[in-house]
Amino acid sequence: MAVYTHELYNRISLGWNQDEKFIPEIAAKYQEYITEIFFSPPLALKLGNGKEHYKELELEAYREQLTEIKAAYPHIGLNMLYNFFCMGDHLKPDKIKKLLDIPQKLDVGIEMLSVSNLLLAEIIMKELPHIKLHLSVRLNIDTFEKVAFLVDKYGEDSIYCINLGRNSVYQLPLFQKLKREFPGIKYKIILNEFCTRDCLDSDLHSQMKAHNSYLHVERFLCASYQKHNWWRYFTGQGILPSDIHHWFGQMDIFKISSRWLPTDQIAKIMEFYLNGEEVSLGDIIYTIGQGGTRFRYNPEFMAEIDVDRKYPQDYWNRRSKCKFNCTECGYCKQVADSFLKGGSNNGTAVVSS
């Protein structure tokens, strides 16, 4: 186990869960590693019906907690998410004005906005040029040409940070090329999202998070996978804590999805990554993984796996060379088999002790 406190200094983007314990147990304890916290607008503003945090504070308490964080830890940026996956009536002039006025009216020191569509991005570039603009993972920016298009259209100086798409996480040569060609932009990836690759429910997931008060996880396709396709659970783009060092020097910001999580769970995730720990499948399912939680909605899968087993020793080596030809490759099938009770590793996916 290695300790990565130096490498992760001021590099972690963390979701604020609106819990009263967040400041003493997270912001205070891990302040030197947190470069920003991200959060949605308060529900009281009625921009949507989505429940996007572990707790949902009333407006005044929301403002007080953010003000306290900013006063105590001024280096931590406040990044508000405008992740309205479908804009609808928000495109009306009066609604747009309301969106643009929110950072100033909240008066808590918001310097950053994350957006999930380019129409709103263009408006913010024009009307709020002082705001540091983040492009959301929901824009699915996962190729060099997509970034090149954005730079050609808006200029490198107009975009502060790009949260690169979920399917790009293991493409280190892409990151190297982006840093070389467009060094003025910061690049971010999500560490703990273990959702399946090529998911056909990703749009539904995003819409439900934005607009529903309850996320019906049990209705997603991944909750009903059968034994022949359980291997798809292991195609996700999450990064194991023991592998995070491979991204050092390639990535500016490491995001931990944590808005929905209780504070003690956020602290455990921070420790896993700061210490580069070798984790078990149970650690992913029950603690680390956003997306790993979907596994729990499949009782047949949970009954047949050994959650105490650790990931294969060749996992990084194989995943970093992934050609995204899952049905032909078979490696993730071998990984899945290695977690089955009494399963063998076929000599390729070697389970570490």
TORLUM-760719 format. One record per residue (C-alpha): residue in three letters; residue number from 1; x, y, z. Coordinates in nm, 2 decimals, always signed. Last residue first. Example, Ala and Ser with C-alpha at 12.3 -4.5 7.8 and 13.67 -1.06 7.14 Angstrom:
BEGIN
+-----+-----+--------+--------+--------+
| res |   n |     xx |     yy |     zz |
+-----+-----+--------+--------+--------+
| SER |   2 |  +1.37 |  -0.11 |  +0.71 |
| ALA |   1 |  +1.23 |  -0.45 |  +0.78 |
+-----+-----+--------+--------+--------+
This chain:
BEGIN
+-----+-----+--------+--------+--------+
| res |   n |     xx |     yy |     zz |
+-----+-----+--------+--------+--------+
| SER | 353 |  -0.44 |  -1.30 |  -0.20 |
| SER | 352 |  -0.47 |  -1.16 |  -0.55 |
| VAL | 351 |  -0.71 |  -1.33 |  -0.79 |
| VAL | 350 |  -0.55 |  -1.42 |  -1.11 |
| ALA | 349 |  -0.76 |  -1.32 |  -1.41 |
| THR | 348 |  -0.56 |  -1.51 |  -1.67 |
| GLY | 347 |  -0.51 |  -1.87 |  -1.55 |
| ASN | 346 |  -0.88 |  -1.96 |  -1.59 |
| ASN | 345 |  -0.95 |  -1.78 |  -1.27 |
| SER | 344 |  -1.17 |  -2.05 |  -1.11 |
| GLY | 343 |  -1.50 |  -2.01 |  -0.94 |
| GLY | 342 |  -1.59 |  -2.17 |  -0.60 |
| LYS | 341 |  -1.80 |  -1.87 |  -0.50 |
| LEU | 340 |  -1.80 |  -1.65 |  -0.81 |
| PHE | 339 |  -1.55 |  -1.36 |  -0.80 |
| SER | 338 |  -1.31 |  -1.51 |  -1.05 |
| ASP | 337 |  -1.60 |  -1.58 |  -1.29 |
| ALA | 336 |  -1.67 |  -1.20 |  -1.31 |
| VAL | 335 |  -1.30 |  -1.13 |  -1.39 |
| GLN | 334 |  -1.30 |  -1.40 |  -1.65 |
| LYS | 333 |  -1.61 |  -1.25 |  -1.81 |
| CYS | 332 |  -1.43 |  -0.91 |  -1.79 |
| TYR | 331 |  -1.15 |  -1.06 |  -2.00 |
| GLY | 330 |  -1.38 |  -1.20 |  -2.27 |
| CYS | 329 |  -1.24 |  -1.00 |  -2.56 |
| GLU | 328 |  -1.49 |  -1.06 |  -2.83 |
| THR | 327 |  -1.81 |  -0.95 |  -2.64 |
| CYS | 326 |  -1.62 |  -0.66 |  -2.49 |
| ASN | 325 |  -1.46 |  -0.50 |  -2.79 |
| PHE | 324 |  -1.37 |  -0.18 |  -2.61 |
| LYS | 323 |  -1.00 |  -0.21 |  -2.71 |
| CYS | 322 |  -0.89 |  -0.22 |  -2.35 |
| LYS | 321 |  -0.51 |  -0.19 |  -2.30 |
| SER | 320 |  -0.54 |  -0.01 |  -1.96 |
| ARG | 319 |  -0.80 |  -0.27 |  -1.86 |
| ARG | 318 |  -0.56 |  -0.56 |  -1.91 |
| ASN | 317 |  -0.26 |  -0.42 |  -1.72 |
| TRP | 316 |  -0.48 |  -0.27 |  -1.45 |
| TYR | 315 |  -0.66 |  -0.59 |  -1.38 |
| ASP | 314 |  -0.36 |  -0.83 |  -1.39 |
| GLN | 313 |  -0.36 |  -0.89 |  -1.01 |
| PRO | 312 |  -0.73 |  -0.97 |  -1.02 |
| TYR | 311 |  -0.96 |  -0.77 |  -0.79 |
| LYS | 310 |  -0.99 |  -0.88 |  -0.43 |
| ARG | 309 |  -1.22 |  -1.15 |  -0.28 |
| ASP | 308 |  -1.42 |  -1.06 |  +0.02 |
| VAL | 307 |  -1.75 |  -1.01 |  -0.18 |
| ASP | 306 |  -1.76 |  -1.38 |  -0.27 |
| ILE | 305 |  -2.03 |  -1.39 |  -0.54 |
| GLU | 304 |  -2.33 |  -1.63 |  -0.58 |
| ALA | 303 |  -2.60 |  -1.47 |  -0.36 |
| MET | 302 |  -2.52 |  -1.12 |  -0.47 |
| PHE | 301 |  -2.58 |  -1.21 |  -0.83 |
| GLU | 300 |  -2.91 |  -1.37 |  -0.77 |
| PRO | 299 |  -3.02 |  -1.08 |  -0.54 |
| ASN | 298 |  -2.96 |  -0.82 |  -0.82 |
| TYR | 297 |  -3.04 |  -0.48 |  -0.65 |
| ARG | 296 |  -2.70 |  -0.50 |  -0.47 |
| PHE | 295 |  -2.51 |  -0.48 |  -0.79 |
| ARG | 294 |  -2.66 |  -0.13 |  -0.86 |
| THR | 293 |  -2.46 |  +0.00 |  -0.56 |
| GLY | 292 |  -2.14 |  -0.05 |  -0.75 |
| GLY | 291 |  -2.27 |  +0.23 |  -0.98 |
| GLN | 290 |  -2.13 |  +0.48 |  -0.74 |
| GLY | 289 |  -1.86 |  +0.26 |  -0.60 |
| ILE | 288 |  -1.66 |  +0.31 |  -0.29 |
| THR | 287 |  -1.85 |  +0.17 |  +0.01 |
| TYR | 286 |  -2.08 |  -0.13 |  -0.03 |
| ILE | 285 |  -2.02 |  -0.26 |  -0.38 |
| ILE | 284 |  -1.66 |  -0.14 |  -0.42 |
| ASP | 283 |  -1.54 |  -0.25 |  -0.07 |
| GLY | 282 |  -1.73 |  -0.58 |  -0.12 |
| LEU | 281 |  -1.53 |  -0.64 |  -0.44 |
| SER | 280 |  -1.22 |  -0.62 |  -0.23 |
| VAL | 279 |  -0.97 |  -0.33 |  -0.21 |
| GLU | 278 |  -0.60 |  -0.28 |  -0.24 |
| GLU | 277 |  -0.55 |  +0.06 |  -0.08 |
| GLY | 276 |  -0.39 |  +0.36 |  -0.25 |
| ASN | 275 |  -0.37 |  +0.54 |  +0.09 |
| LEU | 274 |  -0.53 |  +0.86 |  -0.03 |
| TYR | 273 |  -0.77 |  +0.66 |  -0.24 |
| PHE | 272 |  -0.91 |  +0.43 |  +0.03 |
| GLU | 271 |  -0.89 |  +0.71 |  +0.29 |
| MET | 270 |  -1.11 |  +0.94 |  +0.08 |
| ILE | 269 |  -1.36 |  +0.66 |  +0.03 |
| LYS | 268 |  -1.38 |  +0.60 |  +0.40 |
| ALA | 267 |  -1.44 |  +0.97 |  +0.47 |
| ILE | 266 |  -1.73 |  +0.98 |  +0.21 |
| GLN | 265 |  -1.88 |  +0.68 |  +0.39 |
| ASP | 264 |  -1.88 |  +0.85 |  +0.72 |
| THR | 263 |  -2.05 |  +1.15 |  +0.57 |
| PRO | 262 |  -2.35 |  +0.97 |  +0.43 |
| LEU | 261 |  -2.35 |  +0.94 |  +0.05 |
| TRP | 260 |  -2.58 |  +1.10 |  -0.22 |
| ARG | 259 |  -2.35 |  +1.39 |  -0.30 |
| SER | 258 |  -2.04 |  +1.16 |  -0.31 |
| SER | 257 |  -1.91 |  +1.12 |  -0.66 |
| ILE | 256 |  -1.54 |  +1.16 |  -0.61 |
| LYS | 255 |  -1.37 |  +1.37 |  -0.88 |
| PHE | 254 |  -1.00 |  +1.36 |  -0.95 |
| ILE | 253 |  -0.86 |  +1.69 |  -1.09 |
| ASP | 252 |  -0.56 |  +1.77 |  -1.31 |
| MET | 251 |  -0.51 |  +1.43 |  -1.48 |
| GLN | 250 |  -0.21 |  +1.29 |  -1.67 |
| GLY | 249 |  +0.07 |  +1.36 |  -1.42 |
| PHE | 248 |  -0.08 |  +1.11 |  -1.18 |
| TRP | 247 |  -0.32 |  +0.88 |  -1.36 |
| HIS | 246 |  -0.12 |  +0.56 |  -1.31 |
| HIS | 245 |  -0.11 |  +0.64 |  -0.93 |
| ILE | 244 |  -0.48 |  +0.57 |  -0.90 |
| ASP | 243 |  -0.43 |  +0.19 |  -0.94 |
| SER | 242 |  -0.45 |  +0.08 |  -0.58 |
| PRO | 241 |  -0.76 |  +0.30 |  -0.53 |
| LEU | 240 |  -0.94 |  +0.10 |  -0.81 |
| ILE | 239 |  -1.06 |  +0.34 |  -1.08 |
| GLY | 238 |  -1.42 |  +0.32 |  -1.20 |
| GLN | 237 |  -1.48 |  +0.28 |  -1.57 |
| GLY | 236 |  -1.73 |  -0.01 |  -1.55 |
| THR | 235 |  -1.68 |  -0.32 |  -1.76 |
| PHE | 234 |  -1.70 |  -0.54 |  -1.44 |
| TYR | 233 |  -2.08 |  -0.53 |  -1.40 |
| ARG | 232 |  -2.10 |  -0.64 |  -1.77 |
| TRP | 231 |  -1.96 |  -0.98 |  -1.65 |
| TRP | 230 |  -2.30 |  -1.05 |  -1.50 |
| ASN | 229 |  -2.42 |  -1.12 |  -1.86 |
| HIS | 228 |  -2.47 |  -1.50 |  -1.86 |
| LYS | 227 |  -2.59 |  -1.49 |  -1.50 |
| GLN | 226 |  -2.88 |  -1.25 |  -1.56 |
| TYR | 225 |  -2.87 |  -0.87 |  -1.54 |
| SER | 224 |  -3.19 |  -0.73 |  -1.38 |
| ALA | 223 |  -3.05 |  -0.44 |  -1.18 |
| CYS | 222 |  -2.83 |  -0.34 |  -1.48 |
| LEU | 221 |  -3.14 |  -0.26 |  -1.69 |
| PHE | 220 |  -3.26 |  +0.01 |  -1.44 |
| ARG | 219 |  -3.59 |  -0.03 |  -1.27 |
| GLU | 218 |  -3.44 |  -0.12 |  -0.93 |
| VAL | 217 |  -3.25 |  +0.21 |  -0.93 |
| HIS | 216 |  -3.57 |  +0.41 |  -0.92 |
| LEU | 215 |  -3.41 |  +0.74 |  -0.81 |
| TYR | 214 |  -3.66 |  +0.92 |  -0.60 |
| SER | 213 |  -3.75 |  +1.29 |  -0.60 |
| ASN | 212 |  -3.73 |  +1.28 |  -0.98 |
| HIS | 211 |  -3.62 |  +1.55 |  -1.22 |
| ALA | 210 |  -3.25 |  +1.58 |  -1.24 |
| LYS | 209 |  -3.15 |  +1.24 |  -1.11 |
| MET | 208 |  -3.43 |  +1.08 |  -1.32 |
| GLN | 207 |  -3.30 |  +1.25 |  -1.64 |
| SER | 206 |  -2.95 |  +1.14 |  -1.57 |
| HIS | 205 |  -3.04 |  +0.78 |  -1.51 |
| LEU | 204 |  -3.27 |  +0.78 |  -1.82 |
| ASP | 203 |  -2.98 |  +0.91 |  -2.03 |
| SER | 202 |  -2.75 |  +0.64 |  -1.89 |
| ASP | 201 |  -2.99 |  +0.36 |  -1.95 |
| LEU | 200 |  -2.83 |  +0.21 |  -2.26 |
| CYS | 199 |  -2.51 |  +0.15 |  -2.07 |
| ASP | 198 |  -2.20 |  +0.11 |  -2.29 |
| ARG | 197 |  -1.98 |  +0.05 |  -1.99 |
| THR | 196 |  -2.13 |  -0.06 |  -1.67 |
| CYS | 195 |  -2.14 |  +0.18 |  -1.37 |
| PHE | 194 |  -1.83 |  +0.17 |  -1.15 |
| GLU | 193 |  -1.82 |  +0.55 |  -1.08 |
| ASN | 192 |  -1.56 |  +0.60 |  -0.81 |
| LEU | 191 |  -1.27 |  +0.80 |  -0.96 |
| ILE | 190 |  -1.45 |  +1.05 |  -1.19 |
| ILE | 189 |  -1.22 |  +1.22 |  -1.43 |
| LYS | 188 |  -1.12 |  +1.59 |  -1.46 |
| TYR | 187 |  -0.91 |  +1.79 |  -1.71 |
| LYS | 186 |  -0.80 |  +2.15 |  -1.68 |
| ILE | 185 |  -0.78 |  +2.35 |  -2.00 |
| GLY | 184 |  -0.49 |  +2.57 |  -2.09 |
| PRO | 183 |  -0.27 |  +2.27 |  -2.19 |
| PHE | 182 |  -0.47 |  +2.21 |  -2.51 |
| GLU | 181 |  -0.23 |  +2.02 |  -2.74 |
| ARG | 180 |  +0.00 |  +1.85 |  -2.49 |
| LYS | 179 |  -0.25 |  +1.80 |  -2.21 |
| LEU | 178 |  -0.50 |  +1.66 |  -2.46 |
| LYS | 177 |  -0.25 |  +1.43 |  -2.62 |
| GLN | 176 |  -0.15 |  +1.29 |  -2.28 |
| PHE | 175 |  -0.51 |  +1.24 |  -2.18 |
| LEU | 174 |  -0.58 |  +1.05 |  -2.50 |
| PRO | 173 |  -0.28 |  +0.83 |  -2.44 |
| LEU | 172 |  -0.42 |  +0.75 |  -2.09 |
| GLN | 171 |  -0.75 |  +0.60 |  -2.23 |
| TYR | 170 |  -0.87 |  +0.43 |  -1.91 |
| VAL | 169 |  -1.12 |  +0.69 |  -1.81 |
| SER | 168 |  -1.25 |  +0.76 |  -2.17 |
| ASN | 167 |  -1.58 |  +0.58 |  -2.15 |
| ARG | 166 |  -1.71 |  +0.80 |  -1.87 |
| GLY | 165 |  -1.66 |  +1.12 |  -2.05 |
| LEU | 164 |  -1.41 |  +1.38 |  -1.95 |
| ASN | 163 |  -1.50 |  +1.64 |  -1.69 |
| ILE | 162 |  -1.37 |  +1.94 |  -1.88 |
| CYS | 161 |  -1.24 |  +2.24 |  -1.69 |
| TYR | 160 |  -1.19 |  +2.62 |  -1.73 |
| ILE | 159 |  -1.34 |  +2.66 |  -2.08 |
| SER | 158 |  -1.34 |  +3.01 |  -2.23 |
| ASP | 157 |  -0.96 |  +3.04 |  -2.25 |
| GLU | 156 |  -0.92 |  +2.75 |  -2.49 |
| GLY | 155 |  -1.14 |  +2.92 |  -2.76 |
| TYR | 154 |  -1.51 |  +2.88 |  -2.81 |
| LYS | 153 |  -1.56 |  +2.71 |  -3.15 |
| ASP | 152 |  -1.21 |  +2.58 |  -3.22 |
| VAL | 151 |  -1.15 |  +2.48 |  -2.86 |
| LEU | 150 |  -1.49 |  +2.30 |  -2.85 |
| PHE | 149 |  -1.42 |  +2.12 |  -3.18 |
| ALA | 148 |  -1.07 |  +2.01 |  -3.06 |
| VAL | 147 |  -1.23 |  +1.88 |  -2.74 |
| LYS | 146 |  -1.47 |  +1.66 |  -2.94 |
| GLU | 145 |  -1.19 |  +1.56 |  -3.17 |
| PHE | 144 |  -0.97 |  +1.43 |  -2.89 |
| THR | 143 |  -1.24 |  +1.19 |  -2.78 |
| ASP | 142 |  -1.45 |  +1.14 |  -2.46 |
| ILE | 141 |  -1.66 |  +1.45 |  -2.41 |
| ASN | 140 |  -1.98 |  +1.27 |  -2.29 |
| LEU | 139 |  -2.18 |  +1.60 |  -2.23 |
| ARG | 138 |  -2.30 |  +1.43 |  -1.91 |
| VAL | 137 |  -1.94 |  +1.44 |  -1.77 |
| SER | 136 |  -2.01 |  +1.81 |  -1.72 |
| LEU | 135 |  -1.83 |  +2.10 |  -1.89 |
| HIS | 134 |  -1.69 |  +2.33 |  -1.62 |
| LEU | 133 |  -1.69 |  +2.71 |  -1.66 |
| LYS | 132 |  -1.50 |  +2.93 |  -1.42 |
| ILE | 131 |  -1.73 |  +3.23 |  -1.38 |
| HIS | 130 |  -1.59 |  +3.58 |  -1.46 |
| PRO | 129 |  -1.74 |  +3.58 |  -1.81 |
| LEU | 128 |  -2.09 |  +3.56 |  -1.67 |
| GLU | 127 |  -2.32 |  +3.68 |  -1.95 |
| LYS | 126 |  -2.12 |  +3.57 |  -2.26 |
| MET | 125 |  -1.96 |  +3.25 |  -2.14 |
| ILE | 124 |  -2.27 |  +3.17 |  -1.93 |
| ILE | 123 |  -2.49 |  +3.19 |  -2.24 |
| GLU | 122 |  -2.25 |  +2.98 |  -2.44 |
| ALA | 121 |  -2.25 |  +2.71 |  -2.17 |
| LEU | 120 |  -2.63 |  +2.71 |  -2.15 |
| LEU | 119 |  -2.64 |  +2.62 |  -2.52 |
| LEU | 118 |  -2.35 |  +2.38 |  -2.48 |
| ASN | 117 |  -2.54 |  +2.14 |  -2.25 |
| SER | 116 |  -2.45 |  +1.97 |  -1.93 |
| VAL | 115 |  -2.32 |  +2.26 |  -1.73 |
| SER | 114 |  -2.09 |  +2.30 |  -1.43 |
| LEU | 113 |  -2.07 |  +2.65 |  -1.27 |
| MET | 112 |  -1.77 |  +2.79 |  -1.08 |
| GLU | 111 |  -1.69 |  +3.08 |  -0.86 |
| ILE | 110 |  -1.96 |  +3.05 |  -0.60 |
| GLY | 109 |  -1.88 |  +3.27 |  -0.30 |
| VAL | 108 |  -2.18 |  +3.23 |  -0.08 |
| ASP | 107 |  -2.40 |  +3.52 |  -0.20 |
| LEU | 106 |  -2.70 |  +3.31 |  -0.30 |
| LYS | 105 |  -2.81 |  +3.60 |  -0.51 |
| GLN | 104 |  -2.48 |  +3.63 |  -0.70 |
| PRO | 103 |  -2.48 |  +3.26 |  -0.79 |
| ILE | 102 |  -2.85 |  +3.25 |  -0.87 |
| ASP | 101 |  -2.87 |  +3.55 |  -1.11 |
| LEU | 100 |  -2.77 |  +3.36 |  -1.42 |
| LEU |  99 |  -3.03 |  +3.09 |  -1.36 |
| LYS |  98 |  -3.31 |  +3.34 |  -1.30 |
| LYS |  97 |  -3.21 |  +3.53 |  -1.62 |
| ILE |  96 |  -3.24 |  +3.20 |  -1.81 |
| LYS |  95 |  -3.58 |  +3.14 |  -1.66 |
| ASP |  94 |  -3.70 |  +3.49 |  -1.76 |
| PRO |  93 |  -3.57 |  +3.44 |  -2.12 |
| LYS |  92 |  -3.73 |  +3.10 |  -2.17 |
| LEU |  91 |  -3.47 |  +2.83 |  -2.21 |
| HIS |  90 |  -3.55 |  +2.69 |  -1.86 |
| ASP |  89 |  -3.89 |  +2.59 |  -2.00 |
| GLY |  88 |  -3.74 |  +2.27 |  -2.14 |
| MET |  87 |  -3.37 |  +2.23 |  -2.05 |
| CYS |  86 |  -3.33 |  +1.85 |  -2.07 |
| PHE |  85 |  -3.02 |  +1.73 |  -1.89 |
| PHE |  84 |  -3.04 |  +2.01 |  -1.64 |
| ASN |  83 |  -2.70 |  +1.96 |  -1.49 |
| TYR |  82 |  -2.65 |  +2.32 |  -1.37 |
| LEU |  81 |  -2.41 |  +2.21 |  -1.10 |
| MET |  80 |  -2.27 |  +2.46 |  -0.86 |
| ASN |  79 |  -1.89 |  +2.46 |  -0.80 |
| LEU |  78 |  -1.76 |  +2.62 |  -0.49 |
| GLY |  77 |  -1.38 |  +2.63 |  -0.49 |
| ILE |  76 |  -1.18 |  +2.53 |  -0.18 |
| HIS |  75 |  -0.89 |  +2.78 |  -0.13 |
| PRO |  74 |  -1.10 |  +2.99 |  +0.10 |
| TYR |  73 |  -1.12 |  +2.71 |  +0.37 |
| ALA |  72 |  -1.28 |  +2.86 |  +0.68 |
| ALA |  71 |  -1.48 |  +3.14 |  +0.51 |
| LYS |  70 |  -1.57 |  +2.92 |  +0.21 |
| ILE |  69 |  -1.69 |  +2.63 |  +0.43 |
| GLU |  68 |  -1.89 |  +2.86 |  +0.66 |
| THR |  67 |  -2.06 |  +3.04 |  +0.37 |
| LEU |  66 |  -2.15 |  +2.70 |  +0.22 |
| GLN |  65 |  -2.31 |  +2.59 |  +0.55 |
| GLU |  64 |  -2.49 |  +2.91 |  +0.60 |
| ARG |  63 |  -2.63 |  +2.93 |  +0.25 |
| TYR |  62 |  -2.78 |  +2.58 |  +0.27 |
| ALA |  61 |  -2.91 |  +2.65 |  +0.62 |
| GLU |  60 |  -3.09 |  +2.95 |  +0.48 |
| LEU |  59 |  -3.23 |  +2.77 |  +0.18 |
| GLU |  58 |  -3.36 |  +2.46 |  +0.36 |
| LEU |  57 |  -3.12 |  +2.17 |  +0.34 |
| GLU |  56 |  -3.16 |  +1.86 |  +0.13 |
| LYS |  55 |  -2.97 |  +1.56 |  +0.28 |
| TYR |  54 |  -2.78 |  +1.28 |  +0.11 |
| HIS |  53 |  -2.79 |  +1.51 |  -0.20 |
| GLU |  52 |  -2.95 |  +1.50 |  -0.55 |
| LYS |  51 |  -3.32 |  +1.48 |  -0.49 |
| GLY |  50 |  -3.45 |  +1.59 |  -0.83 |
| ASN |  49 |  -3.76 |  +1.81 |  -0.84 |
| GLY |  48 |  -3.62 |  +2.08 |  -1.06 |
| LEU |  47 |  -3.54 |  +2.46 |  -1.06 |
| LYS |  46 |  -3.77 |  +2.50 |  -0.75 |
| LEU |  45 |  -3.54 |  +2.76 |  -0.58 |
| ALA |  44 |  -3.61 |  +2.58 |  -0.25 |
| LEU |  43 |  -3.45 |  +2.27 |  -0.38 |
| PRO |  42 |  -3.11 |  +2.44 |  -0.34 |
| PRO |  41 |  -2.89 |  +2.45 |  -0.65 |
| SER |  40 |  -2.68 |  +2.14 |  -0.70 |
| PHE |  39 |  -2.35 |  +2.06 |  -0.55 |
| PHE |  38 |  -1.97 |  +2.05 |  -0.61 |
| ILE |  37 |  -1.68 |  +2.09 |  -0.37 |
| GLU |  36 |  -1.35 |  +2.21 |  -0.50 |
| THR |  35 |  -0.97 |  +2.17 |  -0.46 |
| ILE |  34 |  -0.99 |  +1.92 |  -0.17 |
| TYR |  33 |  -0.66 |  +1.76 |  -0.07 |
| GLU |  32 |  -0.55 |  +2.02 |  +0.19 |
| GLN |  31 |  -0.90 |  +2.04 |  +0.34 |
| TYR |  30 |  -0.92 |  +1.67 |  +0.42 |
| LYS |  29 |  -1.00 |  +1.69 |  +0.80 |
| ALA |  28 |  -1.17 |  +2.02 |  +0.80 |
| ALA |  27 |  -1.39 |  +1.97 |  +0.49 |
| ILE |  26 |  -1.47 |  +1.61 |  +0.57 |
| GLU |  25 |  -1.54 |  +1.54 |  +0.94 |
| PRO |  24 |  -1.59 |  +1.89 |  +1.07 |
| ILE |  23 |  -1.76 |  +2.04 |  +0.77 |
| PHE |  22 |  -1.96 |  +1.74 |  +0.64 |
| LYS |  21 |  -2.11 |  +1.66 |  +0.98 |
| GLU |  20 |  -2.41 |  +1.89 |  +0.92 |
| ASP |  19 |  -2.49 |  +1.69 |  +0.61 |
| GLN |  18 |  -2.54 |  +1.89 |  +0.29 |
| ASN |  17 |  -2.39 |  +1.60 |  +0.08 |
| TRP |  16 |  -2.11 |  +1.81 |  -0.08 |
| GLY |  15 |  -1.96 |  +1.62 |  -0.37 |
| LEU |  14 |  -1.58 |  +1.62 |  -0.38 |
| SER |  13 |  -1.33 |  +1.74 |  -0.64 |
| ILE |  12 |  -0.99 |  +1.62 |  -0.53 |
| ARG |  11 |  -0.66 |  +1.77 |  -0.66 |
| ASN |  10 |  -0.54 |  +2.01 |  -0.39 |
| TYR |   9 |  -0.27 |  +1.76 |  -0.27 |
| LEU |   8 |  -0.35 |  +1.43 |  -0.43 |
| GLU |   7 |  +0.02 |  +1.36 |  -0.53 |
| HIS |   6 |  +0.15 |  +1.45 |  -0.19 |
| THR |   5 |  -0.11 |  +1.25 |  +0.01 |
| TYR |   4 |  -0.06 |  +0.95 |  -0.21 |
| VAL |   3 |  +0.03 |  +0.68 |  +0.05 |
| ALA |   2 |  +0.13 |  +0.34 |  -0.10 |
| MET |   1 |  +0.00 |  +0.00 |  +0.00 |
+-----+-----+--------+--------+--------+
